[in-house]
Amino acid sequence: MMEAVQVHQVMTKDGEIRITGLPYKKGQTVEVIVLLPPASPPRARLTVGRLRKSGLIGLWQDRDDIGDSSVYARQLREEAQERGDVRL
C-alpha cells in the first residue's frame, strides 16, 4: 500500500513548485500528483449600491432586544469564532 502525504502550496512562479519538509530520505522514490481544487463559481461583487438596496443597512433598527448594534455584531462574531464558523 502506498503512503500519502498531503501538502498544500500556492504557486509562486508559473509552472514551478517547491516542496520541502517531506519525511523522506535522499534516494527514495516518490510520486508527485498535482491536483487543482474545483473551480469556485464566480462571486457577485457587493457594491455600495447593492448593499444599500439589499435591506441589510438598518436591519436591526426596530429591534427592542438589541441595544448597541455594534456591540451585538461584535458578540455574534466572537461567538462564531468560538464555534469555528469564521475563516480568516
Distance bins in CASP14 RR format, pairs under 12 A and 6 or more apart:
PFRMAT RR
TARGET T0000
AUTHOR 0000-0000-0000
RMODE 2
METHOD distances of the structure
MODEL  1
2 29 0 0 0 0 0 1 0 0 0 0 0
2 30 0 0 0 0 1 0 0 0 0 0 0
2 31 1 0 0 1 0 0 0 0 0 0 0
2 33 0 0 0 0 0 1 0 0 0 0 0
3 22 0 0 0 0 0 1 0 0 0 0 0
3 23 0 0 0 0 1 0 0 0 0 0 0
3 24 0 0 0 0 1 0 0 0 0 0 0
3 28 0 0 0 0 0 1 0 0 0 0 0
3 30 0 0 0 0 1 0 0 0 0 0 0
3 31 0 0 0 0 0 1 0 0 0 0 0
4 22 0 0 0 0 0 1 0 0 0 0 0
4 23 0 0 0 0 0 1 0 0 0 0 0
4 30 0 0 0 0 0 1 0 0 0 0 0
4 31 0 0 0 0 1 0 0 0 0 0 0
4 32 0 0 0 0 0 1 0 0 0 0 0
4 33 0 0 0 0 1 0 0 0 0 0 0
4 35 0 0 0 0 0 1 0 0 0 0 0
5 19 0 0 0 0 1 0 0 0 0 0 0
5 21 0 0 0 0 1 0 0 0 0 0 0
5 22 1 0 0 1 0 0 0 0 0 0 0
5 23 1 0 0 1 0 0 0 0 0 0 0
5 24 0 0 0 0 1 0 0 0 0 0 0
5 30 0 0 0 0 1 0 0 0 0 0 0
5 31 0 0 0 0 0 1 0 0 0 0 0
5 32 0 0 0 0 0 1 0 0 0 0 0
5 33 0 0 0 0 0 1 0 0 0 0 0
6 19 0 0 0 0 0 1 0 0 0 0 0
6 22 0 0 0 0 0 1 0 0 0 0 0
6 32 0 0 0 0 0 1 0 0 0 0 0
6 33 0 0 0 0 0 1 0 0 0 0 0
6 34 0 0 0 0 0 1 0 0 0 0 0
6 35 0 0 0 0 1 0 0 0 0 0 0
7 17 0 0 0 0 1 0 0 0 0 0 0
7 18 0 0 0 0 0 1 0 0 0 0 0
7 19 1 0 1 0 0 0 0 0 0 0 0
7 20 0 0 0 0 1 0 0 0 0 0 0
7 21 0 0 0 0 1 0 0 0 0 0 0
7 22 1 0 0 1 0 0 0 0 0 0 0
7 23 0 0 0 0 0 1 0 0 0 0 0
7 30 0 0 0 0 0 1 0 0 0 0 0
7 32 0 0 0 0 1 0 0 0 0 0 0
7 33 0 0 0 0 0 1 0 0 0 0 0
7 34 0 0 0 0 0 1 0 0 0 0 0
7 35 0 0 0 0 0 1 0 0 0 0 0
8 17 0 0 0 0 0 1 0 0 0 0 0
8 19 0 0 0 0 0 1 0 0 0 0 0
8 34 0 0 0 0 0 1 0 0 0 0 0
8 35 0 0 0 0 0 1 0 0 0 0 0
8 36 0 0 0 0 0 1 0 0 0 0 0
8 37 0 0 0 0 1 0 0 0 0 0 0
9 15 0 0 0 0 0 1 0 0 0 0 0
9 16 0 0 0 0 0 1 0 0 0 0 0
9 17 1 0 1 0 0 0 0 0 0 0 0
9 18 1 0 0 1 0 0 0 0 0 0 0
9 19 1 0 0 1 0 0 0 0 0 0 0
9 20 0 0 0 0 1 0 0 0 0 0 0
9 21 0 0 0 0 0 1 0 0 0 0 0
9 32 0 0 0 0 0 1 0 0 0 0 0
9 34 0 0 0 0 1 0 0 0 0 0 0
9 35 0 0 0 0 0 1 0 0 0 0 0
9 36 0 0 0 0 0 1 0 0 0 0 0
9 37 0 0 0 0 0 1 0 0 0 0 0
10 16 0 0 0 0 0 1 0 0 0 0 0
10 17 0 0 0 0 1 0 0 0 0 0 0
10 18 0 0 0 0 0 1 0 0 0 0 0
10 37 0 0 0 0 0 1 0 0 0 0 0
11 17 1 0 0 1 0 0 0 0 0 0 0
11 18 0 0 0 0 0 1 0 0 0 0 0
11 34 0 0 0 0 1 0 0 0 0 0 0
11 36 0 0 0 0 0 1 0 0 0 0 0
12 18 0 0 0 0 1 0 0 0 0 0 0
15 34 0 0 0 0 1 0 0 0 0 0 0
16 34 0 0 0 0 0 1 0 0 0 0 0
17 32 0 0 0 0 1 0 0 0 0 0 0
17 33 0 0 0 0 0 1 0 0 0 0 0
17 34 1 0 0 1 0 0 0 0 0 0 0
17 35 0 0 0 0 0 1 0 0 0 0 0
18 32 0 0 0 0 0 1 0 0 0 0 0
19 30 0 0 0 0 1 0 0 0 0 0 0
19 32 1 0 0 1 0 0 0 0 0 0 0
19 33 0 0 0 0 0 1 0 0 0 0 0
19 34 0 0 0 0 0 1 0 0 0 0 0
22 28 0 0 0 0 1 0 0 0 0 0 0
22 30 1 0 0 1 0 0 0 0 0 0 0
22 32 0 0 0 0 1 0 0 0 0 0 0
23 30 0 0 0 0 0 1 0 0 0 0 0
24 30 1 0 1 0 0 0 0 0 0 0 0
24 31 0 0 0 0 0 1 0 0 0 0 0
24 32 0 0 0 0 0 1 0 0 0 0 0
44 50 1 0 0 1 0 0 0 0 0 0 0
44 51 0 0 0 0 0 1 0 0 0 0 0
44 54 0 0 0 0 0 1 0 0 0 0 0
45 51 0 0 0 0 0 1 0 0 0 0 0
46 52 0 0 0 0 0 1 0 0 0 0 0
46 53 0 0 0 0 0 1 0 0 0 0 0
46 54 1 0 0 1 0 0 0 0 0 0 0
46 56 0 0 0 0 1 0 0 0 0 0 0
46 57 0 0 0 0 0 1 0 0 0 0 0
47 53 0 0 0 0 1 0 0 0 0 0 0
47 54 0 0 0 0 0 1 0 0 0 0 0
48 54 0 0 0 0 0 1 0 0 0 0 0
48 56 0 0 0 0 0 1 0 0 0 0 0
48 57 0 0 0 0 0 1 0 0 0 0 0
49 55 0 0 0 0 0 1 0 0 0 0 0
49 56 0 0 0 0 0 1 0 0 0 0 0
49 57 0 0 0 0 0 1 0 0 0 0 0
50 56 0 0 0 0 1 0 0 0 0 0 0
50 57 0 0 0 0 0 1 0 0 0 0 0
51 57 1 0 0 1 0 0 0 0 0 0 0
51 58 0 0 0 0 0 1 0 0 0 0 0
51 59 0 0 0 0 0 1 0 0 0 0 0
52 58 0 0 0 0 0 1 0 0 0 0 0
55 61 0 0 0 0 0 1 0 0 0 0 0
56 69 0 0 0 0 0 1 0 0 0 0 0
56 73 0 0 0 0 0 1 0 0 0 0 0
57 69 0 0 0 0 0 1 0 0 0 0 0
58 66 0 0 0 0 0 1 0 0 0 0 0
58 69 0 0 0 0 1 0 0 0 0 0 0
58 73 0 0 0 0 0 1 0 0 0 0 0
59 66 0 0 0 0 0 1 0 0 0 0 0
59 69 0 0 0 0 1 0 0 0 0 0 0
59 72 0 0 0 0 0 1 0 0 0 0 0
59 73 0 0 0 0 0 1 0 0 0 0 0
60 66 1 0 1 0 0 0 0 0 0 0 0
60 67 0 0 0 0 1 0 0 0 0 0 0
60 68 0 0 0 0 0 1 0 0 0 0 0
60 69 1 0 1 0 0 0 0 0 0 0 0
60 70 0 0 0 0 0 1 0 0 0 0 0
60 71 0 0 0 0 0 1 0 0 0 0 0
60 72 1 0 0 1 0 0 0 0 0 0 0
60 73 0 0 0 0 1 0 0 0 0 0 0
60 76 0 0 0 0 0 1 0 0 0 0 0
61 67 0 0 0 0 0 1 0 0 0 0 0
61 69 1 0 0 1 0 0 0 0 0 0 0
62 69 0 0 0 0 0 1 0 0 0 0 0
63 69 0 0 0 0 1 0 0 0 0 0 0
63 72 0 0 0 0 1 0 0 0 0 0 0
65 72 0 0 0 0 1 0 0 0 0 0 0
66 72 1 0 1 0 0 0 0 0 0 0 0
66 73 0 0 0 0 1 0 0 0 0 0 0
66 75 0 0 0 0 1 0 0 0 0 0 0
66 76 0 0 0 0 0 1 0 0 0 0 0
67 73 0 0 0 0 0 1 0 0 0 0 0
67 75 0 0 0 0 0 1 0 0 0 0 0
68 74 0 0 0 0 1 0 0 0 0 0 0
68 75 0 0 0 0 1 0 0 0 0 0 0
69 75 0 0 0 0 0 1 0 0 0 0 0
69 76 0 0 0 0 0 1 0 0 0 0 0
70 76 0 0 0 0 0 1 0 0 0 0 0
70 77 0 0 0 0 0 1 0 0 0 0 0
71 77 0 0 0 0 0 1 0 0 0 0 0
71 78 0 0 0 0 0 1 0 0 0 0 0
72 78 0 0 0 0 0 1 0 0 0 0 0
72 79 0 0 0 0 0 1 0 0 0 0 0
73 79 0 0 0 0 0 1 0 0 0 0 0
73 80 0 0 0 0 0 1 0 0 0 0 0
74 80 0 0 0 0 0 1 0 0 0 0 0
74 81 0 0 0 0 0 1 0 0 0 0 0
75 81 0 0 0 0 0 1 0 0 0 0 0
75 82 0 0 0 0 0 1 0 0 0 0 0
76 82 0 0 0 0 0 1 0 0 0 0 0
76 83 0 0 0 0 0 1 0 0 0 0 0
76 85 0 0 0 0 1 0 0 0 0 0 0
76 86 0 0 0 0 0 1 0 0 0 0 0
77 83 0 0 0 0 0 1 0 0 0 0 0
77 84 0 0 0 0 0 1 0 0 0 0 0
77 85 0 0 0 0 1 0 0 0 0 0 0
77 86 1 0 0 1 0 0 0 0 0 0 0
77 88 0 0 0 0 0 1 0 0 0 0 0
78 84 0 0 0 0 0 1 0 0 0 0 0
78 85 0 0 0 0 0 1 0 0 0 0 0
78 86 0 0 0 0 1 0 0 0 0 0 0
79 85 0 0 0 0 1 0 0 0 0 0 0
79 86 0 0 0 0 1 0 0 0 0 0 0
80 86 1 0 1 0 0 0 0 0 0 0 0
80 87 0 0 0 0 0 1 0 0 0 0 0
80 88 0 0 0 0 0 1 0 0 0 0 0
81 87 0 0 0 0 1 0 0 0 0 0 0
81 88 0 0 0 0 1 0 0 0 0 0 0
END
